[in-house]
Amino acid sequence: MTREPHDLDDSNLRDRAVRAAQGLEPFDVLITGGQVVDVATSEIRAADIGLVGALVASVHAPGSRSDAARTIDATGRFVAPGLIDTHMHVESSMVTPRRYAEVVVPQGTTTICWDPHEVGNVAGLAGVRWAIDAGRDLPLRILTLAPSCVPSAPGLEVGGADFGGGEMAEMLRWPEITGVAEVMNMRGVLDRSEPMQGVVGAGLASGKLVCGHARGLEGAALQGFAAAGIQSDHEVTSGDDLLAKLRAGFAIELRGSHDYVLPGAVAALATLPHLPQTLTICTDDIFPDDLVAVGGIADVLRRLIRYGMKPIDAIRAATLNAAMRLGRRDLGLVAPGRRADLVILDGLETLGVERVFASGREVAVDGRLTTGPLGRPADAFHDSVKVAPLTADDFVLRLPGRDAAVVNSIFRPRFTEWRALEVAVQDGTVVLPDDKILMAVIHRHGRRPAVPQIGILDDWGHWRGALATTISHDSHNLTVFGRDPADMAAAANAVIAAGGGMAVAEGGAVTALVALPVCGLLSDAPATEVASDFAALKAAAGGIADWQPPYRTFKAVTGASLACNPGPHVTDLGLTDGTTGEIRPLEAAV
C-alpha cells in the first residue's frame, strides 16, 4: 500500500463512484444498519455507507439504498475510520512487517507511520530500503520515515552506520519516504551542530514531515527545539509537559507505551476548551506479547477512554487528527470521496473490532485476516552480530594496583544520575557490592573492536543471573546485565550464536532465548510464536532480577544505553553523559 494516494484519482474509479452515489449504478459494498462515527462533527448518526472500489462513494440515509453487489448488516454496530498510528517502531514487536500486519490489521489499525530507526542503525541505507520493500503489498498501509539519528548520540556510541545531511537528502528523494523520523539528538539541534543542522535542513527543504523527540525539554530549550523546525513530539512525561508542548505548537503523538502518563494527560486535556487538532495517538514501542494479547492503537484508545477521555475524542485523535498531521486528505473520515479504510466496532467504549476494510477490501473479520499469511519470508541481514564468542574473563571489572577505589556508577534505570561509589579491589578485580550489577556493552557491527565496556549500575535490585540483548537502543550493540561473569558470558554467547535476540542465564546455563536473526532485532516467525518465546524469557528474567515499576522494569534493559537521553549511560565507547557529551573513566575524580 505504498503506491498511494494517487490510486484514488483514477478517472474510471471516480466516475463509478459518482454514478453510484447518485443511484445510477450499484455499489460494490453496502454497509447497512450501523451508526457512523463522524469525527468531523462529533456526531454518532445512523447512516448506510456505499463503497466503490477503494472509495467511500456515499454516506446516506438508512434504508434508502439496497443496490449493491454485497451487503453487510452492521445493525447495532458503529462504523469508524481505520485507526492510524502516528509514530511507532515495528522493531519493538520483534517481528517483520508482514508478521506485524497479521496482528494489527484485525485489531483495526490500517495505517502506521514507521520510523525504522533500529534497522537503520544496524544496516544503514540498505536497511531503510529493506524496510520500505518489506512493507509492500500488505493490507496495512506503512508510511516509512527516514531515520534522523544514526547514531542517536554521535561521539558517544558507534552503531552500524552514520547518517548525515547527505544520507538524509537521499532518503527524502525516495518517493516512499514520508519525512524525517524522530530527531533525538536534542543537544545537536539546540547547538546547531552538524550533522543535525543538515538533517533537519534537508527535511525542511523536502516539504515532508520533520518529527521530534523532546524528552525533558522545557522553557527556552523547548522553544528553541520548535524554532529549529521540529514539528512533533511523543516524549510526553506529564500532563503539564503535554500542555507545554501543545502550546509550543507541536503535533503530539500521545503514546501508549508509558501508561502511567496517560491519566495525567487525559486530566490535562480536560482543562482545555476542546480537544486540540494537533493531538494524535501512537504506540511507539510494543513488545510482542502485549501486541498479541492486548493490541496496538485500539488498546491505547480503550485505556484513554477508561481514564476519562470521550470515546469520540479518542477516535478522532487516532483518525482525522492523525490524517491531517500526516498530510493524508484521503484518510481519517467516513465520508464520500475518502479512502474506504473502515472498522466496524461492537461499541464505542469496548472498541471491539469485528470487521476491517482497507481501501475498500474486507481484510479482517472477527479478529482474523481474510487471507492467508502475508508477504514474502525475510532473508536479509542475518549476519549482523559480528562478535566472537566471549568468556567469563571478558566480564571481569579490573582496577589493578590498588586495594580500594572510588568509581563512577550510574544511579537508576531512568532519569539517570552519576554516583561516586567506594569499592574494594582484590587481586586487581573490583568487588561488586551486593546491591549493584554490571552492564557491559560490546560493539557488534564490525566497525570497531568488540571489546566489552563495563559500568556499574545502582538501584537495579539484586540480580541472580544475567540477561543479554542485541535490542539495545539506539545503536543496538550487544548489551549484557548481571553480576556473575559466567552467567554473563553464557547469555551473551547464546545471543551471538542465534544471530541476535535476547537470552537469560542462571547458574552458568541459558534458561530462555528469543532468536531474532533479522538485523539482530526481528524474527520472521508468526507473532504468536515470538510472543510465546518472549513471554517465557520475561518470566525467566523475572526470576533473576528484582523489578520495581514504573522505572525498574524489564523494558529498562532495552533502553539503558540510550545515550541521547540526558544523564549517564554505558555504551560501546564507555561511560557516557548525554547531557554534557563527555566520556568518563571508570575511576571517579576525587
PAVO-668959 format. One record per residue (C-alpha): residue number from 1; residue in one letter; x, y negated, z. Coordinates in steps of 0.05 Angstrom, whole numbers, padded with zeros to 5 digits. Example, Ala and Ser with C-alpha at 12.3 -4.5 7.8 and 13.67 -1.06 7.14 Angstrom:
<pts>
1 A 00246 00090 00156
2 S 00273 00021 00143
</pts>
This chain:
<pts>
1 M 00000 00000 00000
2 T 00058 -00047 -00011
3 R 00039 -00070 -00082
4 E -00014 -00119 -00057
5 P -00054 -00164 -00053
6 H -00058 -00176 -00129
7 D -00094 -00110 -00140
8 L -00158 -00145 -00118
9 D -00153 -00194 -00175
10 D -00164 -00142 -00229
11 S -00218 -00173 -00272
12 N -00256 -00107 -00281
13 L -00259 -00097 -00206
14 R -00283 -00167 -00194
15 D -00334 -00161 -00250
16 R -00362 -00097 -00220
17 A -00365 -00128 -00150
18 V -00402 -00190 -00175
19 R -00453 -00148 -00212
20 A -00462 -00101 -00153
21 A -00472 -00160 -00105
22 Q -00529 -00184 -00149
23 G -00561 -00116 -00155
24 L -00542 -00107 -00228
25 E -00504 -00042 -00214
26 P -00498 00004 -00155
27 F -00446 00002 -00100
28 D -00393 00055 -00094
29 V -00406 00060 -00019
30 L -00464 00031 00021
31 I -00458 00028 00097
32 T -00527 00021 00127
33 G -00559 00011 00196
34 G -00498 -00018 00231
35 Q -00481 -00084 00262
36 V -00426 -00127 00233
37 V -00374 -00154 00280
38 D -00368 -00223 00248
39 V -00302 -00251 00275
40 A -00311 -00316 00237
41 T -00375 -00336 00273
42 S -00371 -00292 00336
43 E -00438 -00261 00317
44 I -00457 -00189 00323
45 R -00510 -00183 00270
46 A -00548 -00128 00235
47 A -00527 -00121 00162
48 D -00513 -00070 00109
49 I -00446 -00070 00072
50 G -00435 -00052 -00001
51 L -00366 -00033 -00026
52 V -00339 -00032 -00097
53 G -00270 -00002 -00104
54 A -00223 -00037 -00055
55 L -00271 -00095 -00045
56 V -00328 -00113 00000
57 A -00379 -00134 -00052
58 S -00437 -00153 -00007
59 V -00458 -00161 00066
60 H -00534 -00165 00062
61 A -00600 -00156 00098
62 P -00612 -00087 00128
63 G -00651 -00040 00083
64 S -00652 -00088 00024
65 R -00610 -00043 -00020
66 S -00606 00032 -00030
67 D -00569 00039 -00096
68 A -00501 00069 -00084
69 A -00460 00130 -00104
70 R -00452 00145 -00030
71 T -00490 00121 00031
72 I -00463 00124 00103
73 D -00511 00116 00161
74 A -00480 00072 00215
75 T -00542 00065 00258
76 G -00524 00046 00329
77 R -00453 00032 00307
78 F -00410 -00030 00296
79 V -00371 -00047 00233
80 A -00308 -00088 00244
81 P -00248 -00106 00202
82 G -00189 -00058 00204
83 L -00141 -00073 00261
84 I -00076 -00109 00248
85 D -00013 -00100 00290
86 T 00027 -00165 00280
87 H 00093 -00141 00310
88 M 00119 -00072 00321
89 H 00177 -00023 00311
90 V 00159 00044 00281
91 E 00224 00070 00310
92 S 00197 00064 00381
93 S 00148 00120 00364
94 M 00208 00164 00346
95 V 00174 00188 00283
96 T 00180 00168 00210
97 P 00129 00121 00179
98 R 00087 00176 00148
99 R 00081 00211 00215
100 Y 00065 00145 00248
101 A 00009 00132 00198
102 E -00021 00201 00211
103 V -00033 00179 00283
104 V -00053 00106 00280
105 V -00097 00105 00218
106 P -00151 00149 00251
107 Q -00146 00101 00311
108 G -00168 00043 00267
109 T -00102 00010 00250
110 T -00100 -00007 00176
111 T -00042 -00057 00175
112 I 00023 -00063 00213
113 C 00079 -00115 00209
114 W 00142 -00073 00218
115 D 00208 -00100 00239
116 P 00256 -00043 00221
117 H 00308 -00075 00264
118 E 00331 -00010 00294
119 V 00340 00024 00227
120 G 00376 -00038 00201
121 N 00424 -00038 00260
122 V 00443 00034 00245
123 A 00442 00037 00169
124 G 00445 -00035 00144
125 L 00412 -00058 00080
126 A 00405 00014 00057
127 G 00365 00028 00120
128 V 00318 -00030 00106
129 R 00308 -00007 00035
130 W 00293 00063 00061
131 A 00241 00033 00109
132 I 00206 00000 00050
133 D 00206 00063 00009
134 A 00183 00106 00068
135 G 00122 00062 00075
136 R 00096 00070 00005
137 D 00034 00108 -00016
138 L 00005 00113 00055
139 P -00065 00095 00078
140 L -00030 00048 00127
141 R -00010 -00020 00099
142 I 00061 -00033 00122
143 L 00085 -00105 00116
144 T 00160 -00100 00124
145 L 00203 -00156 00154
146 A 00277 -00168 00144
147 P 00316 -00155 00208
148 S 00347 -00220 00231
149 C 00394 -00199 00285
150 V 00441 -00144 00262
151 P 00473 -00140 00312
152 S 00428 -00178 00361
153 A 00487 -00205 00400
154 P 00548 -00217 00355
155 G 00613 -00214 00393
156 L 00581 -00174 00450
157 E 00567 -00109 00413
158 V 00582 -00073 00348
159 G 00527 -00038 00311
160 G 00523 -00003 00244
161 A 00521 -00066 00203
162 D 00526 -00142 00203
163 F 00473 -00186 00171
164 G 00486 -00259 00157
165 G 00453 -00312 00114
166 G 00473 -00275 00050
167 E 00442 -00209 00071
168 M 00380 -00245 00095
169 A 00373 -00283 00029
170 E 00380 -00218 -00009
171 M 00326 -00183 00031
172 L 00279 -00242 00025
173 R 00285 -00237 -00051
174 W 00255 -00167 -00047
175 P 00181 -00175 -00061
176 E 00163 -00123 -00009
177 I 00193 -00165 00047
178 T 00142 -00207 00085
179 G 00190 -00251 00123
180 V 00245 -00256 00175
181 A 00237 -00208 00233
182 E 00242 -00230 00306
183 V 00301 -00276 00316
184 M 00332 -00251 00381
185 N 00397 -00288 00382
186 M 00366 -00346 00421
187 R 00433 -00374 00441
188 G 00456 -00375 00368
189 V 00393 -00411 00346
190 L 00398 -00464 00400
191 D 00473 -00474 00389
192 R 00461 -00480 00314
193 S 00515 -00429 00303
194 E 00528 -00382 00245
195 P 00503 -00333 00225
196 M 00436 -00353 00257
197 Q 00433 -00421 00222
198 G 00440 -00385 00156
199 V 00390 -00331 00174
200 V 00335 -00379 00196
201 G 00351 -00426 00139
202 A 00343 -00371 00088
203 G 00276 -00353 00119
204 L 00250 -00424 00117
205 A 00274 -00433 00045
206 S 00236 -00370 00024
207 G 00169 -00396 00049
208 K 00157 -00329 00083
209 L 00146 -00315 00157
210 V 00200 -00332 00208
211 C 00186 -00292 00271
212 G 00216 -00303 00340
213 H 00237 -00273 00407
214 A 00235 -00327 00461
215 R 00245 -00288 00525
216 G 00259 -00333 00583
217 L 00258 -00398 00543
218 E 00223 -00456 00574
219 G 00224 -00532 00574
220 A 00275 -00563 00527
221 A 00302 -00496 00504
222 L 00232 -00472 00483
223 Q 00221 -00538 00446
224 G 00288 -00530 00411
225 F 00272 -00459 00390
226 A 00208 -00482 00358
227 A 00243 -00542 00326
228 A 00291 -00494 00293
229 G 00233 -00467 00252
230 I 00217 -00405 00292
231 Q 00142 -00392 00285
232 S 00122 -00336 00333
233 D 00137 -00301 00398
234 H 00117 -00236 00432
235 E 00162 -00241 00494
236 V 00107 -00267 00540
237 T 00124 -00258 00613
238 S 00064 -00291 00648
239 G 00000 -00330 00638
240 D 00037 -00396 00646
241 D 00090 -00373 00596
242 L 00035 -00356 00547
243 L 00003 -00424 00553
244 A 00070 -00460 00546
245 K 00085 -00422 00482
246 L 00016 -00433 00453
247 R 00024 -00508 00468
248 A 00092 -00507 00434
249 G 00057 -00484 00370
250 F 00080 -00412 00368
251 A 00036 -00357 00339
252 I 00032 -00309 00398
253 E 00037 -00234 00387
254 L 00009 -00213 00454
255 R 00039 -00144 00465
256 G 00010 -00084 00498
257 S 00076 -00052 00517
258 H 00081 -00095 00580
259 D 00014 -00081 00612
260 Y 00029 -00117 00677
261 V 00030 -00183 00638
262 L -00039 -00175 00607
263 P -00085 -00191 00666
264 G -00049 -00258 00677
265 A -00051 -00272 00602
266 V -00126 -00260 00599
267 A -00137 -00304 00660
268 A -00096 -00360 00629
269 L -00134 -00356 00563
270 A -00199 -00361 00602
271 T -00179 -00431 00624
272 L -00178 -00456 00552
273 P -00239 -00484 00516
274 H -00236 -00429 00463
275 L -00193 -00372 00440
276 P -00132 -00401 00404
277 Q -00130 -00387 00330
278 T -00056 -00373 00339
279 L -00066 -00314 00386
280 T -00054 -00245 00355
281 I -00043 -00176 00384
282 C 00016 -00129 00376
283 T 00041 -00063 00405
284 D 00116 -00079 00398
285 D 00140 -00012 00426
286 I 00101 00052 00439
287 F 00133 00118 00458
288 P 00106 00179 00421
289 D 00069 00210 00480
290 D 00030 00146 00492
291 L 00018 00135 00418
292 V -00015 00204 00412
293 A -00051 00203 00479
294 V -00079 00132 00484
295 G -00064 00099 00418
296 G -00039 00035 00388
297 I -00075 -00031 00377
298 A -00143 -00003 00396
299 D -00116 00016 00464
300 V -00088 -00054 00475
301 L -00156 -00083 00458
302 R -00191 -00037 00507
303 R -00145 -00059 00562
304 L -00154 -00132 00546
305 I -00229 -00122 00549
306 R -00223 -00087 00616
307 Y -00183 -00146 00642
308 G -00238 -00194 00623
309 M -00229 -00215 00551
310 K -00293 -00218 00510
311 P -00295 -00160 00460
312 I -00308 -00206 00401
313 D -00247 -00248 00421
314 A -00202 -00187 00427
315 I -00224 -00161 00360
316 R -00216 -00229 00328
317 A -00145 -00235 00353
318 A -00128 -00167 00321
319 T -00163 -00182 00255
320 L -00178 -00252 00229
321 N -00125 -00288 00271
322 A -00074 -00236 00251
323 A -00092 -00241 00177
324 M -00085 -00317 00180
325 R -00018 -00312 00214
326 L 00007 -00263 00161
327 G -00020 -00305 00104
328 R -00065 -00249 00081
329 R -00131 -00281 00059
330 D -00155 -00213 00035
331 L -00155 -00183 00106
332 G -00188 -00195 00172
333 L -00262 -00204 00156
334 V -00322 -00161 00137
335 A -00344 -00208 00081
336 P -00355 -00206 00006
337 G -00291 -00214 -00034
338 R -00248 -00188 00022
339 R -00210 -00123 00022
340 A -00251 -00065 00047
341 D -00208 -00048 00107
342 L -00263 -00029 00156
343 V -00272 00010 00220
344 I -00338 00038 00246
345 L -00339 00036 00322
346 D -00383 00071 00373
347 G -00384 00010 00419
348 L -00354 -00059 00429
349 E -00321 -00042 00496
350 T -00303 00030 00484
351 L -00278 00016 00414
352 G -00283 00089 00396
353 V -00265 00094 00322
354 E -00310 00140 00282
355 R -00292 00123 00210
356 V -00236 00083 00177
357 F -00235 00054 00108
358 A -00171 00027 00075
359 S -00181 -00012 00011
360 G -00249 00019 00003
361 R -00228 00091 00012
362 E -00251 00130 00072
363 V -00185 00154 00102
364 A -00205 00180 00170
365 V -00267 00209 00204
366 D -00274 00226 00278
367 G -00200 00219 00294
368 R -00174 00258 00234
369 L -00147 00238 00166
370 T -00189 00258 00107
371 T -00126 00280 00071
372 G -00071 00328 00089
373 P 00000 00310 00111
374 L 00023 00243 00083
375 G 00082 00224 00042
376 R 00148 00259 00030
377 P 00195 00290 00081
378 A 00250 00244 00104
379 D 00321 00268 00090
380 A 00361 00204 00097
381 F 00414 00182 00147
382 H 00425 00249 00182
383 D 00499 00233 00196
384 S 00494 00170 00237
385 V 00525 00196 00302
386 K 00599 00193 00287
387 V 00625 00215 00355
388 A 00668 00276 00371
389 P 00647 00320 00429
390 L 00663 00288 00497
391 T 00690 00317 00561
392 A 00674 00303 00634
393 D 00741 00266 00638
394 D 00714 00214 00589
395 F 00663 00192 00642
396 V 00711 00182 00700
397 L 00717 00109 00721
398 R 00790 00094 00736
399 L 00827 00037 00771
400 P 00897 00065 00782
401 G 00948 00038 00831
402 R 00902 00017 00889
403 D 00862 00044 00947
404 A 00803 -00004 00941
405 A 00776 -00057 00894
406 V 00721 -00107 00883
407 V 00686 -00093 00817
408 N 00633 -00126 00775
409 S 00567 -00088 00779
410 I 00501 -00101 00745
411 F 00441 -00111 00790
412 R 00370 -00090 00769
413 P 00346 -00057 00705
414 R 00313 -00122 00681
415 F 00329 -00196 00694
416 T 00399 -00171 00709
417 E 00450 -00206 00753
418 W 00524 -00198 00768
419 R 00541 -00170 00836
420 A 00610 -00162 00867
421 L 00617 -00091 00895
422 E 00671 -00065 00941
423 V 00690 00007 00923
424 A 00741 00056 00948
425 V 00792 00085 00898
426 Q 00820 00156 00907
427 D 00876 00181 00863
428 G 00862 00124 00814
429 T 00787 00142 00809
430 V 00731 00097 00833
431 V 00689 00128 00887
432 L 00618 00112 00867
433 P 00572 00093 00925
434 D 00513 00139 00935
435 D 00461 00087 00912
436 K 00497 00067 00848
437 I 00501 00100 00779
438 L 00546 00096 00719
439 M 00526 00072 00650
440 A 00572 00090 00592
441 V 00564 00063 00521
442 I 00601 00097 00464
443 H 00605 00066 00395
444 R 00573 00116 00346
445 H 00573 00082 00278
446 G 00645 00094 00258
447 R 00665 00021 00257
448 R 00709 00022 00319
449 P 00737 00075 00366
450 A 00685 00119 00400
451 V 00713 00106 00470
452 P 00664 00103 00529
453 Q 00657 00034 00560
454 I 00633 00045 00632
455 G 00598 00000 00681
456 I 00566 00007 00749
457 L 00491 -00003 00756
458 D 00458 -00025 00822
459 D 00385 -00017 00843
460 W 00372 00042 00795
461 G 00358 00091 00852
462 H 00396 00155 00867
463 W 00407 00200 00807
464 R 00415 00275 00810
465 G 00434 00286 00737
466 A 00446 00249 00672
467 L 00409 00222 00612
468 A 00438 00207 00543
469 T 00405 00169 00486
470 T 00420 00141 00418
471 I 00358 00097 00425
472 S 00394 00040 00459
473 H 00372 -00029 00439
474 D 00394 -00060 00396
475 S 00457 -00031 00366
476 H 00435 00039 00385
477 N 00502 00064 00407
478 L 00505 00129 00447
479 T 00488 00110 00519
480 V 00495 00155 00579
481 F 00468 00145 00650
482 G 00486 00186 00711
483 R 00535 00198 00768
484 D 00567 00265 00754
485 P 00617 00266 00695
486 A 00600 00338 00678
487 D 00526 00322 00673
488 M 00540 00260 00632
489 A 00584 00299 00583
490 A 00532 00355 00576
491 A 00476 00306 00559
492 A 00520 00266 00511
493 N 00543 00327 00473
494 A 00472 00353 00465
495 V 00453 00287 00432
496 I 00515 00287 00388
497 A 00500 00359 00365
498 A 00428 00341 00349
499 G 00448 00282 00305
500 G 00417 00234 00355
501 G 00360 00232 00404
502 M 00354 00238 00479
503 A 00377 00292 00528
504 V 00373 00304 00603
505 A 00425 00346 00640
506 E 00428 00371 00712
507 G 00479 00417 00744
508 G 00522 00413 00682
509 A 00467 00442 00637
510 V 00418 00410 00589
511 T 00346 00414 00614
512 A 00309 00375 00559
513 L 00324 00349 00489
514 V 00288 00307 00437
515 A 00324 00313 00370
516 L 00319 00250 00327
517 P 00364 00263 00267
518 V 00340 00206 00221
519 C 00386 00148 00239
520 G 00391 00179 00309
521 L 00324 00146 00321
522 L 00269 00185 00286
523 S 00241 00254 00273
524 D 00200 00275 00213
525 A 00164 00328 00253
526 P 00090 00316 00267
527 A 00079 00263 00321
528 T 00044 00313 00366
529 E 00107 00357 00368
530 V 00153 00298 00381
531 A 00105 00273 00435
532 S 00106 00341 00469
533 D 00182 00344 00468
534 F 00186 00273 00493
535 A 00137 00285 00549
536 A 00179 00344 00572
537 L 00241 00301 00570
538 K 00208 00246 00611
539 A 00187 00298 00662
540 A 00258 00323 00666
541 A 00284 00252 00674
542 G 00234 00240 00730
543 G 00266 00298 00766
544 I 00336 00268 00765
545 A 00320 00193 00773
546 D 00281 00152 00823
547 W 00234 00108 00781
548 Q 00202 00047 00812
549 P 00154 00008 00766
550 P 00147 -00042 00737
551 Y 00222 -00051 00722
552 R 00257 00013 00743
553 T 00222 00058 00694
554 F 00242 00109 00642
555 K 00235 00055 00588
556 A 00290 00015 00622
557 V 00343 00064 00597
558 T 00330 00045 00524
559 G 00337 -00030 00539
560 A 00393 -00031 00589
561 S 00445 -00050 00536
562 L 00401 -00106 00505
563 A 00458 -00155 00502
564 C 00419 -00212 00471
565 N 00377 -00220 00534
566 P 00402 -00265 00589
567 G 00448 -00235 00642
568 P 00499 -00178 00644
569 H 00495 -00113 00603
570 V 00541 -00056 00585
571 T 00555 -00049 00510
572 D 00607 -00013 00468
573 L 00653 -00073 00479
574 G 00649 -00071 00555
575 L 00613 -00112 00609
576 T 00580 -00170 00572
577 D 00538 -00230 00591
578 G 00481 -00251 00545
579 T 00476 -00319 00579
580 T 00548 -00342 00572
581 G 00573 -00297 00516
582 E 00632 -00272 00557
583 I 00660 -00202 00566
584 R 00683 -00188 00637
585 P 00733 -00138 00662
586 L 00711 -00083 00710
587 E 00751 -00114 00767
588 A 00720 -00177 00793
589 A 00758 -00242 00804
590 V 00765 -00251 00879
</pts>
